[in-house]
């Protein structure tokens, strides 16, 4: 068994069950370690602290188990089953919903692993070499979980694995085959592009927030910026919006949005939807004052790492200020950040600065976050990545 030993005093975070070991905490390592090796983690005095996946980078080890428990196949099987038991208790799988996240990395004690469920298909995404190497065990465990109903496992990790590991992953089915890609969320249908789409094909983390928008949309003219596959747009139409405009710089995203609108509504309702392929900032610059009385801002992550945070905060301020200038009086603004490196306090300050710069009266109605199937490990607060505000603009 390969081992790593920590410097004196560096075991304290593991004793608090934090799942990451940073490279600066290492005193020594076994020779010839390869990315994805399971290593025994020792304190400076030789005490066994647990086991984890070795990787090259600032995060050197992602912990899989603490103490003397070795993470074998049964260990993974138990954790996957535990994750399903929680989703089952939340009643996420029912006749109106077959779309949810089953495994949320550290939030489900499986760092480096994401699994999203779309009906009978599980889409697996590995973010570490260790999870890539055990992908077939993970797939077999998913199919074996009683009541989950997984028949197909699609592996989608070409863009998420560390490139220095030279793993050469290939996206594709590792169990089963294509059996349709229409998923149901809160009774609405969505065509999921898990082959070429972002993330696992759909942003499941906005499910609850889309439903909230639906409850605010009746009779309103809604602008959905960075629409991607049109989730917020479909919910706004379902909620009785008078008009919905979806904007994205990607023609492919706009095509998927239009397809999802047609999938859910007859021509009478579908004609209330318009899509625009354009850069969001340019669209807001030319937007007539007061055209929309409900705007959704759900941009991609502006900061992938901490060095990018200052620029990201300026971006959030600029974007929100542009929307606040153009939105009609007595309106709702749904604004989000999915940048893990940006704290909710920093994001809120950026939005406050935007409001102050335009001089509008603004009230916070709701503070939003990720849904329950994207849990935050209490020992890993970094997992709280999605921040959102519902604002009332006078």
VOPAGU-2260 file (C-alpha; in pm, 1 decimal, decimal comma):
REM VOPAGU-2260
SITE   aa  ch    i         X         Y         Z
SITE  UNK   A    0       0,0       0,0       0,0
SITE  UNK   A    1     141,0     337,3    -103,5
SITE  UNK   A    2     154,9     601,5     167,0
SITE  UNK   A    3     187,2     971,3     228,6
SITE  UNK   A    4     293,4    1130,2     556,5
SITE  UNK   A    5     183,3    1474,5     670,4
SITE  UNK   A    6     394,9    1742,5     831,4
SITE  UNK   A    7     357,7    1785,5    1203,9
SITE  UNK   A    8      35,5    1968,2    1289,0
SITE  UNK   A    9    -116,2    1928,8     941,9
SITE  UNK   A   10    -352,2    1649,7    1049,0
SITE  UNK   A   11    -594,9    1887,9    1220,3
SITE  UNK   A   12    -811,6    1948,2     911,3
SITE  UNK   A   13    -850,2    1571,8     859,5
SITE  UNK   A   14    -946,7    1528,1    1221,1
SITE  UNK   A   15   -1229,7    1771,5    1136,6
SITE  UNK   A   16   -1312,6    1547,4     836,8
SITE  UNK   A   17   -1221,5    1799,6     567,9
SITE  UNK   A   18   -1180,9    1589,0     249,7
SITE  UNK   A   19    -882,5    1766,5      91,3
SITE  UNK   A   20    -510,4    1748,2     161,0
SITE  UNK   A   21    -306,5    2026,1       2,2
SITE  UNK   A   22      40,1    1960,8    -136,6
SITE  UNK   A   23     200,1    2197,7     115,6
SITE  UNK   A   24      92,1    1968,6     400,2
SITE  UNK   A   25     299,0    1673,5     275,4
SITE  UNK   A   26     617,9    1565,2     450,5
SITE  UNK   A   27     688,2    1254,5     241,6
SITE  UNK   A   28     530,6    1022,1     -16,1
SITE  UNK   A   29     588,4     670,3    -141,8
SITE  UNK   A   30     804,7     662,4    -455,0
SITE  UNK   A   31     652,3     643,3    -803,1
SITE  UNK   A   32     303,3     757,8    -710,7
SITE  UNK   A   33      67,5     776,9   -1007,1
SITE  UNK   A   34    -246,7     988,9   -1037,5
SITE  UNK   A   35    -542,8     788,5    -915,8
SITE  UNK   A   36    -347,5     568,2    -672,0
SITE  UNK   A   37    -522,9     506,1    -343,0
SITE  UNK   A   38    -283,9     614,1     -67,4
SITE  UNK   A   39    -282,7     551,1     305,0
SITE  UNK   A   40    -263,3     887,6     482,1
SITE  UNK   A   41     -42,0     898,2     790,2
SITE  UNK   A   42       0,8    1170,2    1049,5
SITE  UNK   A   43     353,3    1285,3    1136,5
SITE  UNK   A   44     360,1    1031,1    1422,8
SITE  UNK   A   45     246,7     741,7    1199,2
SITE  UNK   A   46    -121,4     735,6    1300,1
SITE  UNK   A   47    -349,6     621,2    1016,3
SITE  UNK   A   48    -582,0     911,5     927,8
SITE  UNK   A   49    -757,0     745,3     633,8
SITE  UNK   A   50    -731,7     673,0     261,5
SITE  UNK   A   51    -766,0     891,1     -44,9
SITE  UNK   A   52    -701,6     941,0    -415,9
SITE  UNK   A   53    -359,9    1078,0    -504,0
SITE  UNK   A   54    -339,1    1350,6    -769,8
SITE  UNK   A   55     -93,8    1607,7    -902,0
SITE  UNK   A   56    -178,9    1966,1    -812,9
SITE  UNK   A   57    -245,6    2192,1    -517,1
SITE  UNK   A   58    -504,5    1941,9    -387,2
SITE  UNK   A   59    -280,4    1637,3    -350,9
SITE  UNK   A   60    -530,5    1393,6    -196,3
SITE  UNK   A   61    -909,7    1372,8    -197,4
SITE  UNK   A   62   -1015,5    1166,6     101,5
SITE  UNK   A   63   -1233,7     861,8      37,6
SITE  UNK   A   64   -1247,5     724,2     391,7
SITE  UNK   A   65   -1128,3     826,9     736,7
SITE  UNK   A   66    -964,2     600,7     992,8
SITE  UNK   A   67    -877,6     238,7     921,1
SITE  UNK   A   68   -1168,2     178,1     676,6
SITE  UNK   A   69   -1022,0      88,8     335,7
SITE  UNK   A   70   -1235,7     216,4      42,8
SITE  UNK   A   71   -1310,1    -109,4    -141,6
SITE  UNK   A   72   -1598,8    -175,8    -381,9
SITE  UNK   A   73   -1843,9    -234,7     -96,5
SITE  UNK   A   74   -1749,1     101,3      53,5
SITE  UNK   A   75   -1842,4     274,9    -273,3
SITE  UNK   A   76   -2155,8      66,5    -306,8
SITE  UNK   A   77   -2265,8     168,0      43,6
SITE  UNK   A   78   -2206,5     539,0     -23,3
SITE  UNK   A   79   -2396,1     528,4    -353,5
SITE  UNK   A   80   -2684,9     347,6    -185,1
SITE  UNK   A   81   -2681,5     602,6      99,5
SITE  UNK   A   82   -2702,3     883,3    -156,8
SITE  UNK   A   83   -3004,1     716,5    -318,0
SITE  UNK   A   84   -3172,6     669,3      20,7
SITE  UNK   A   85   -3147,8    1043,7      80,7
SITE  UNK   A   86   -3293,5    1130,3    -263,3
SITE  UNK   A   87   -3565,1     872,5    -205,7
SITE  UNK   A   88   -3651,2    1035,2     128,2
SITE  UNK   A   89   -3673,2    1369,5     -55,3
SITE  UNK   A   90   -3919,0    1207,2    -301,4
SITE  UNK   A   91   -3720,8    1335,9    -598,4
SITE  UNK   A   92   -3813,9    1039,0    -818,2
SITE  UNK   A   93   -4185,9    1037,8    -897,2
SITE  UNK   A   94   -4431,3    1053,5   -1189,4
SITE  UNK   A   95   -4360,6    1426,9   -1232,6
SITE  UNK   A   96   -3982,8    1412,6   -1190,1
SITE  UNK   A   97   -3720,8    1162,4   -1306,8
SITE  UNK   A   98   -3430,1    1408,7   -1317,3
SITE  UNK   A   99   -3200,3    1468,2   -1019,8
SITE  UNK   A  100   -2841,0    1456,7    -900,9
SITE  UNK   A  101   -2754,6    1132,0    -727,7
SITE  UNK   A  102   -2388,2    1193,6    -639,5
SITE  UNK   A  103   -2258,6    1542,6    -567,0
SITE  UNK   A  104   -1888,3    1490,6    -502,8
SITE  UNK   A  105   -1780,0    1588,8    -153,6
SITE  UNK   A  106   -2143,9    1651,1     -59,3
SITE  UNK   A  107   -2202,1    1275,0     -85,3
SITE  UNK   A  108   -1857,2    1178,3      50,9
SITE  UNK   A  109   -1734,7    1077,7    -297,8
SITE  UNK   A  110   -1498,6    1362,3    -396,3
SITE  UNK   A  111   -1430,3    1384,1    -766,0
SITE  UNK   A  112   -1753,9    1211,6    -872,8
SITE  UNK   A  113   -2075,1    1354,9   -1019,1
SITE  UNK   A  114   -2372,4    1138,8   -1118,4
SITE  UNK   A  115   -2691,2    1284,0   -1265,4
SITE  UNK   A  116   -3000,0    1073,4   -1329,0
SITE  UNK   A  117   -3219,2    1128,3   -1635,8
SITE  UNK   A  118   -3489,0     862,4   -1625,6
SITE  UNK   A  119   -3321,2     524,4   -1690,7
SITE  UNK   A  120   -2985,8     684,1   -1777,5
SITE  UNK   A  121   -2713,2     784,7   -1533,1
SITE  UNK   A  122   -2457,5    1033,4   -1663,3
SITE  UNK   A  123   -2127,4     990,8   -1478,0
SITE  UNK   A  124   -1863,4    1261,8   -1467,0
SITE  UNK   A  125   -1522,0    1208,5   -1308,7
SITE  UNK   A  126   -1317,3    1504,0   -1187,3
SITE  UNK   A  127   -1027,7    1297,2   -1054,8
SITE  UNK   A  128    -807,8    1023,7   -1196,7
SITE  UNK   A  129    -913,2     788,0    -917,8
SITE  UNK   A  130   -1280,2     811,2   -1009,2
SITE  UNK   A  131   -1193,1     762,3   -1376,0
SITE  UNK   A  132   -1002,3     443,5   -1298,9
SITE  UNK   A  133   -1296,1     293,2   -1106,1
SITE  UNK   A  134   -1565,1     408,0   -1354,0
SITE  UNK   A  135   -1676,9      53,7   -1433,4
SITE  UNK   A  136   -1720,5     -31,6   -1064,8
SITE  UNK   A  137   -1924,5     286,1   -1023,6
SITE  UNK   A  138   -2138,8     197,3   -1325,2
SITE  UNK   A  139   -2205,9    -154,0   -1195,8
SITE  UNK   A  140   -2297,3     -15,1    -854,7
SITE  UNK   A  141   -2544,1     231,6   -1010,5
SITE  UNK   A  142   -2723,3     -44,8   -1199,1
SITE  UNK   A  143   -2731,5    -260,2    -884,8
SITE  UNK   A  144   -2893,6      -1,5    -654,8
SITE  UNK   A  145   -3243,1    -125,0    -578,8
SITE  UNK   A  146   -3524,7     108,6    -680,2
SITE  UNK   A  147   -3302,9     358,8    -862,5
SITE  UNK   A  148   -3397,2     216,3   -1202,3
SITE  UNK   A  149   -3070,0     283,7   -1386,0
SITE  UNK   A  150   -3036,8      78,8   -1705,0
SITE  UNK   A  151   -2781,7     284,5   -1899,1
SITE  UNK   A  152   -2463,3     455,3   -1783,5
SITE  UNK   A  153   -2311,8     726,9   -2000,7
SITE  UNK   A  154   -1956,6     828,7   -1910,7
SITE  UNK   A  155   -1884,4    1197,7   -1981,5
SITE  UNK   A  156   -1542,3    1307,3   -1858,2
SITE  UNK   A  157   -1343,2    1418,7   -2161,2
SITE  UNK   A  158   -1342,6    1781,8   -2042,9
SITE  UNK   A  159   -1336,6    1736,7   -1663,6
SITE  UNK   A  160   -1032,7    1521,5   -1587,3
SITE  UNK   A  161    -687,8    1669,2   -1509,4
SITE  UNK   A  162    -508,3    1687,7   -1842,7
SITE  UNK   A  163    -167,2    1620,3   -1688,0
SITE  UNK   A  164    -277,8    1268,6   -1597,6
SITE  UNK   A  165    -279,5    1163,6   -1967,2
SITE  UNK   A  166    -587,3     946,0   -1916,1
SITE  UNK   A  167    -732,0     995,9   -2265,4
SITE  UNK   A  168   -1095,6     945,5   -2158,8
SITE  UNK   A  169   -1367,1     882,3   -2415,2
SITE  UNK   A  170   -1726,5     984,0   -2367,2
SITE  UNK   A  171   -1980,3     712,5   -2435,1
SITE  UNK   A  172   -2202,0     440,0   -2291,9
SITE  UNK   A  173   -2017,9     199,8   -2063,8
SITE  UNK   A  174   -2335,1      10,1   -1972,9
SITE  UNK   A  175   -2649,4      -8,4   -2185,1
SITE  UNK   A  176   -2724,3     216,7   -2479,9
SITE  UNK   A  177   -2922,6     520,6   -2590,3
SITE  UNK   A  178   -3287,8     485,2   -2493,9
SITE  UNK   A  179   -3416,5     840,5   -2539,7
SITE  UNK   A  180   -3300,2    1171,1   -2396,5
SITE  UNK   A  181   -3621,6    1340,2   -2282,7
SITE  UNK   A  182   -3619,4    1394,5   -1906,9
SITE  UNK   A  183   -3905,3    1514,8   -1686,5
SITE  UNK   A  184   -3859,8    1788,2   -1426,8
SITE  UNK   A  185   -4159,8    1904,3   -1223,2
SITE  UNK   A  186   -4387,1    1776,9   -1499,4
SITE  UNK   A  187   -4200,6    1963,5   -1776,8
SITE  UNK   A  188   -4006,4    1786,6   -2051,4
SITE  UNK   A  189   -3650,2    1866,1   -2151,7
SITE  UNK   A  190   -3431,9    1723,2   -2425,1
SITE  UNK   A  191   -3098,5    1651,1   -2257,9
SITE  UNK   A  192   -2782,1    1665,5   -2469,4
SITE  UNK   A  193   -2545,7    1461,8   -2253,1
SITE  UNK   A  194   -2324,0    1388,0   -2553,5
SITE  UNK   A  195   -2217,4    1746,6   -2632,3
SITE  UNK   A  196   -2397,8    1964,1   -2378,2
SITE  UNK   A  197   -2243,3    2148,4   -2083,5
SITE  UNK   A  198   -2204,5    1973,2   -1747,4
SITE  UNK   A  199   -2397,6    1644,2   -1779,6
SITE  UNK   A  200   -2635,6    1800,8   -2032,8
SITE  UNK   A  201   -2862,3    2005,5   -1806,5
SITE  UNK   A  202   -2830,9    2239,9   -1507,8
SITE  UNK   A  203   -3022,2    2035,7   -1252,1
SITE  UNK   A  204   -2902,6    2266,5    -974,9
SITE  UNK   A  205   -3151,5    2536,5   -1080,3
SITE  UNK   A  206   -3460,7    2314,0   -1051,4
SITE  UNK   A  207   -3602,2    2478,5    -737,0
SITE  UNK   A  208   -3513,9    2827,5    -858,2
SITE  UNK   A  209   -3683,4    2766,5   -1193,3
SITE  UNK   A  210   -3996,9    2664,5   -1005,4
SITE  UNK   A  211   -3982,6    2984,0    -800,7
SITE  UNK   A  212   -3957,0    3189,0   -1121,8
SITE  UNK   A  213   -4265,7    3013,0   -1253,7
SITE  UNK   A  214   -4457,8    3137,5    -949,4
SITE  UNK   A  215   -4350,4    3497,0   -1024,2
SITE  UNK   A  216   -4409,3    3494,3   -1401,9
SITE  UNK   A  217   -4786,0    3528,8   -1445,0
SITE  UNK   A  218   -4867,8    3818,8   -1677,4
SITE  UNK   A  219   -4504,8    3934,3   -1692,9
SITE  UNK   A  220   -4263,3    3996,5   -1977,5
SITE  UNK   A  221   -3961,1    3780,1   -1895,0
SITE  UNK   A  222   -3604,1    3805,8   -2023,0
SITE  UNK   A  223   -3389,4    3495,3   -1973,1
SITE  UNK   A  224   -3023,3    3584,1   -2021,2
SITE  UNK   A  225   -2761,1    3309,9   -2078,9
SITE  UNK   A  226   -3058,1    3079,6   -2142,1
SITE  UNK   A  227   -2860,0    2765,6   -2241,4
SITE  UNK   A  228   -3135,0    2503,5   -2296,5
SITE  UNK   A  229   -3413,9    2737,1   -2187,9
SITE  UNK   A  230   -3501,3    2592,6   -1847,8
SITE  UNK   A  231   -3605,4    2924,9   -1697,1
SITE  UNK   A  232   -3790,1    3015,1   -2018,4
SITE  UNK   A  233   -4001,2    2699,1   -2015,4
SITE  UNK   A  234   -4090,6    2750,8   -1648,7
SITE  UNK   A  235   -4183,3    3115,5   -1712,8
SITE  UNK   A  236   -4418,1    3011,9   -1992,9
SITE  UNK   A  237   -4566,4    2743,7   -1767,5
SITE  UNK   A  238   -4623,9    3012,0   -1503,0
SITE  UNK   A  239   -4827,8    3223,3   -1743,2
SITE  UNK   A  240   -4575,1    3476,9   -1868,7
SITE  UNK   A  241   -4716,3    3716,2   -2126,3
SITE  UNK   A  242   -4392,4    3706,0   -2326,7
SITE  UNK   A  243   -4053,9    3534,8   -2283,5
SITE  UNK   A  244   -3730,3    3623,0   -2464,1
SITE  UNK   A  245   -3433,4    3382,8   -2438,1
SITE  UNK   A  246   -3083,3    3514,7   -2510,0
SITE  UNK   A  247   -2761,2    3316,4   -2552,9
SITE  UNK   A  248   -2445,8    3364,9   -2759,0
SITE  UNK   A  249   -2459,0    2997,9   -2867,4
SITE  UNK   A  250   -2676,2    2909,0   -3166,4
SITE  UNK   A  251   -2676,1    2547,9   -3044,3
SITE  UNK   A  252   -2815,7    2656,7   -2706,6
SITE  UNK   A  253   -3085,9    2863,2   -2876,8
SITE  UNK   A  254   -3179,8    2563,3   -3090,6
SITE  UNK   A  255   -3217,0    2346,8   -2777,3
SITE  UNK   A  256   -3424,5    2618,0   -2609,3
SITE  UNK   A  257   -3665,5    2635,7   -2902,5
SITE  UNK   A  258   -3688,2    2255,8   -2907,6
SITE  UNK   A  259   -3777,1    2246,2   -2537,1
SITE  UNK   A  260   -4044,3    2512,3   -2580,7
SITE  UNK   A  261   -4203,6    2308,3   -2861,2
SITE  UNK   A  262   -4177,4    1994,2   -2648,1
SITE  UNK   A  263   -4396,3    2144,1   -2373,9
SITE  UNK   A  264   -4643,9    2383,6   -2535,5
SITE  UNK   A  265   -4886,9    2409,8   -2822,6
SITE  UNK   A  266   -4843,0    2674,2   -3088,4
SITE  UNK   A  267   -5060,7    2927,8   -2905,3
SITE  UNK   A  268   -4828,6    2938,5   -2605,0
SITE  UNK   A  269   -4508,1    2878,6   -2803,1
SITE  UNK   A  270   -4569,2    3200,0   -3002,8
SITE  UNK   A  271   -4522,2    3393,6   -2678,3
SITE  UNK   A  272   -4155,8    3286,9   -2685,0
SITE  UNK   A  273   -3877,5    3452,1   -2885,0
SITE  UNK   A  274   -3510,5    3356,5   -2893,6
SITE  UNK   A  275   -3208,6    3573,4   -2973,1
SITE  UNK   A  276   -2853,1    3461,8   -3049,9
SITE  UNK   A  277   -2638,6    3745,1   -2913,7
SITE  UNK   A  278   -2382,2    3836,5   -2650,4
SITE  UNK   A  279   -2563,3    3917,7   -2325,2
SITE  UNK   A  280   -2384,5    4245,1   -2255,6
SITE  UNK   A  281   -2444,2    4372,0   -2610,7
SITE  UNK   A  282   -2809,9    4275,7   -2589,7
SITE  UNK   A  283   -2855,2    4468,1   -2265,0
SITE  UNK   A  284   -2682,4    4776,2   -2412,2
SITE  UNK   A  285   -2939,0    4806,9   -2691,5
SITE  UNK   A  286   -3240,0    4696,5   -2489,3
SITE  UNK   A  287   -3522,4    4955,4   -2471,0
SITE  UNK   A  288   -3584,7    5092,7   -2122,5
SITE  UNK   A  289   -3869,7    4918,7   -1938,9
SITE  UNK   A  290   -3939,9    4644,7   -2196,1
SITE  UNK   A  291   -3912,2    4365,2   -1934,8
SITE  UNK   A  292   -4056,6    4345,5   -1585,1
SITE  UNK   A  293   -3882,8    4017,1   -1494,2
SITE  UNK   A  294   -3519,0    3939,9   -1581,8
SITE  UNK   A  295   -3312,6    3627,2   -1511,9
SITE  UNK   A  296   -2932,6    3656,6   -1502,2
SITE  UNK   A  297   -2773,6    3310,0   -1482,7
SITE  UNK   A  298   -2428,2    3348,7   -1638,1
SITE  UNK   A  299   -2158,6    3080,7   -1659,0
SITE  UNK   A  300   -1894,2    3087,8   -1387,6
SITE  UNK   A  301   -1700,1    3414,3   -1406,4
SITE  UNK   A  302   -1425,3    3279,7   -1175,4
SITE  UNK   A  303   -1282,1    2928,7   -1203,2
SITE  UNK   A  304   -1014,2    3000,9    -940,3
SITE  UNK   A  305    -941,2    3256,1    -670,1
SITE  UNK   A  306    -705,2    3466,5    -882,7
SITE  UNK   A  307    -999,9    3545,8   -1110,7
SITE  UNK   A  308   -1231,7    3665,4    -831,5
SITE  UNK   A  309   -1164,3    4042,7    -862,1
SITE  UNK   A  310   -1243,9    4039,2   -1235,3
SITE  UNK   A  311   -1545,8    3816,7   -1171,8
SITE  UNK   A  312   -1689,5    4057,9    -915,3
SITE  UNK   A  313   -1649,9    4346,2   -1159,9
SITE  UNK   A  314   -1830,9    4133,2   -1417,8
SITE  UNK   A  315   -2120,5    4059,4   -1182,5
SITE  UNK   A  316   -2147,1    4426,8   -1090,6
SITE  UNK   A  317   -2147,4    4537,1   -1455,2
SITE  UNK   A  318   -2402,9    4275,5   -1558,7
SITE  UNK   A  319   -2644,2    4347,2   -1274,0
SITE  UNK   A  320   -2612,3    4722,5   -1315,8
SITE  UNK   A  321   -2697,5    4690,1   -1687,3
SITE  UNK   A  322   -3007,6    4485,9   -1605,5
SITE  UNK   A  323   -3116,2    4721,5   -1327,4
SITE  UNK   A  324   -3090,1    5020,6   -1558,7
SITE  UNK   A  325   -3315,8    4862,6   -1819,0
SITE  UNK   A  326   -3571,8    4674,0   -1611,1
SITE  UNK   A  327   -3917,5    4828,8   -1571,9
SITE  UNK   A  328   -4034,0    4970,6   -1237,5
SITE  UNK   A  329   -4197,7    4725,8    -993,7
SITE  UNK   A  330   -4010,2    4430,5   -1140,0
SITE  UNK   A  331   -3838,7    4109,5   -1031,7
SITE  UNK   A  332   -3470,4    4037,1   -1096,9
SITE  UNK   A  333   -3339,9    3681,8   -1047,2
SITE  UNK   A  334   -2960,0    3697,1   -1037,4
SITE  UNK   A  335   -2710,3    3414,3    -981,7
SITE  UNK   A  336   -2345,3    3320,8    -948,1
SITE  UNK   A  337   -2225,0    2962,3    -988,6
SITE  UNK   A  338   -1858,2    3054,2    -926,7
SITE  UNK   A  339   -1740,5    2844,6    -633,3
SITE  UNK   A  340   -1448,0    3081,9    -574,8
SITE  UNK   A  341   -1691,0    3371,7    -517,2
SITE  UNK   A  342   -1851,0    3370,5    -171,7
SITE  UNK   A  343   -2215,5    3459,0    -121,4
SITE  UNK   A  344   -2103,6    3768,9      70,6
SITE  UNK   A  345   -1885,1    3882,5    -221,2
SITE  UNK   A  346   -2163,8    3821,0    -470,7
SITE  UNK   A  347   -2416,7    4008,6    -260,3
SITE  UNK   A  348   -2173,4    4301,9    -230,5
SITE  UNK   A  349   -2129,7    4307,9    -609,8
SITE  UNK   A  350   -2507,1    4322,7    -656,2
SITE  UNK   A  351   -2533,4    4592,0    -386,9
SITE  UNK   A  352   -2268,9    4795,9    -571,1
SITE  UNK   A  353   -2465,7    4756,3    -894,0
SITE  UNK   A  354   -2783,4    4881,9    -727,7
SITE  UNK   A  355   -2602,5    5179,1    -572,5
SITE  UNK   A  356   -2447,2    5273,3    -905,7
SITE  UNK   A  357   -2783,5    5297,0   -1083,2
SITE  UNK   A  358   -2970,6    5459,5    -796,5
SITE  UNK   A  359   -3274,5    5227,9    -799,4
SITE  UNK   A  360   -3458,6    5123,5    -483,7
SITE  UNK   A  361   -3394,6    4751,4    -446,6
SITE  UNK   A  362   -3517,4    4496,7    -192,7
SITE  UNK   A  363   -3403,4    4136,8    -141,8
SITE  UNK   A  364   -3701,5    3899,9    -146,1
SITE  UNK   A  365   -3518,9    3565,5    -143,0
SITE  UNK   A  366   -3164,0    3439,2    -103,8
SITE  UNK   A  367   -3124,8    3129,2    -318,8
SITE  UNK   A  368   -2888,0    2835,6    -325,7
SITE  UNK   A  369   -2851,3    2488,3    -474,3
SITE  UNK   A  370   -3124,2    2226,2    -417,1
SITE  UNK   A  371   -3118,6    1939,5    -168,5
SITE  UNK   A  372   -2979,3    1688,6    -420,3
SITE  UNK   A  373   -2665,3    1907,7    -433,5
SITE  UNK   A  374   -2590,2    1877,5     -59,9
SITE  UNK   A  375   -2306,5    2056,7     116,7
SITE  UNK   A  376   -2084,9    1838,0     333,6
SITE  UNK   A  377   -2084,1    2022,3     667,5
SITE  UNK   A  378   -1707,9    1960,8     689,1
SITE  UNK   A  379   -1656,5    2105,1     337,6
SITE  UNK   A  380   -1828,1    2445,5     319,1
SITE  UNK   A  381   -1657,9    2509,1     -16,2
SITE  UNK   A  382   -1931,8    2289,4    -165,7
SITE  UNK   A  383   -2184,8    2573,4    -138,2
SITE  UNK   A  384   -2119,7    2711,8    -485,0
SITE  UNK   A  385   -2456,7    2838,4    -618,5
SITE  UNK   A  386   -2567,1    3180,7    -496,6
SITE  UNK   A  387   -2877,4    3367,3    -600,8
SITE  UNK   A  388   -3096,4    3662,4    -511,9
SITE  UNK   A  389   -3453,3    3750,5    -603,8
SITE  UNK   A  390   -3477,4    4130,0    -603,3
SITE  UNK   A  391   -3772,0    4365,3    -626,5
SITE  UNK   A  392   -3674,8    4671,5    -828,6
SITE  UNK   A  393   -3883,0    4985,7    -785,9
